[in-house]
Amino acid sequence: MPDLTMSLLQAGYRVHYEDRALAYTEAPMNARGLMRQRFRWSFGILQAVWKHRIAFWRGGTLGWIALPNILIFPNAVAAGLAVH
């Protein structure tokens, strides 16, 4: 999903948050499955950021807000969890 959102932003569309949206998914059955899922998600996000890296230099919402947030926030959370 991050790749689709980044593509839409690069194409000049606006993306809005919808708090009434519903999504259905399958949950991992155990902690090992959860860790594998989180790793896949993190790797996928990094791939999407790499694919759209030119946006850092173009500016706009994607380059100045979205991509830096994607790179900083998960790492800050992971560092916080590692410390505690």
C-alpha positions in Angstrom: 0.0 0.0 0.0 2.8 2.5 0.7 3.9 2.2 -2.9 0.5 3.0 -4.3 0.2 6.0 -1.9 3.6 7.3 -3.0 2.8 6.9 -6.6 -0.5 8.8 -6.2 1.4 11.7 -4.4 4.1 11.8 -7.1 1.4 12.0 -9.7 0.0 15.1 -8.0 -3.1 13.6 -6.3 -4.0 14.4 -2.7 -4.3 11.5 -0.3 -6.6 11.9 2.8 -7.0 9.9 5.9 -10.4 8.2 6.3 -11.2 7.2 9.8 -14.3 5.2 8.8 -12.5 2.9 6.4 -12.6 -0.8 7.1 -10.0 -3.3 6.2 -10.0 -7.1 6.8 -6.8 -9.1 7.2 -5.5 -12.3 8.7 -3.6 -12.1 11.9 -0.5 -14.2 12.6 -1.1 -17.2 14.8 1.9 -16.8 17.0 4.7 -14.4 18.0 7.1 -15.8 15.3 4.5 -15.2 12.6 4.0 -11.7 13.9 7.7 -11.0 13.8 7.9 -12.4 10.2 5.0 -10.2 9.2 6.5 -7.1 10.7 9.8 -7.8 8.9 8.0 -8.2 5.6 6.1 -4.9 6.1 9.3 -3.1 7.1 11.2 -4.5 4.1 8.4 -3.6 1.8 8.3 0.0 3.0 12.0 0.3 2.5 11.7 -1.0 -1.0 8.9 1.6 -1.7 11.1 4.4 -0.2 14.0 3.4 -2.4 11.8 3.2 -5.5 10.5 6.8 -4.9 13.8 8.2 -3.5 13.8 11.0 -6.2 10.9 12.5 -4.3 13.3 13.6 -1.6 14.8 16.1 -4.0 11.6 17.2 -5.7 10.1 18.3 -2.4 6.3 18.5 -1.9 4.3 16.4 0.6 5.9 13.2 -0.4 9.5 14.4 -0.3 9.4 16.7 2.7 6.9 15.0 5.0 6.0 11.4 4.1 9.3 9.8 3.2 11.3 11.3 6.1 8.5 10.3 8.5 8.6 6.7 7.1 12.4 6.5 7.6 12.5 8.2 11.1 9.4 7.0 13.0 9.8 3.2 12.7 13.5 3.4 13.6 12.7 5.6 16.7 10.0 3.2 17.8 12.4 0.2 17.4 15.1 2.0 19.3 12.7 2.8 22.1 11.6 -0.8 22.3 15.2 -2.0 22.4 16.1 0.3 25.2 13.1 -0.7 27.5 
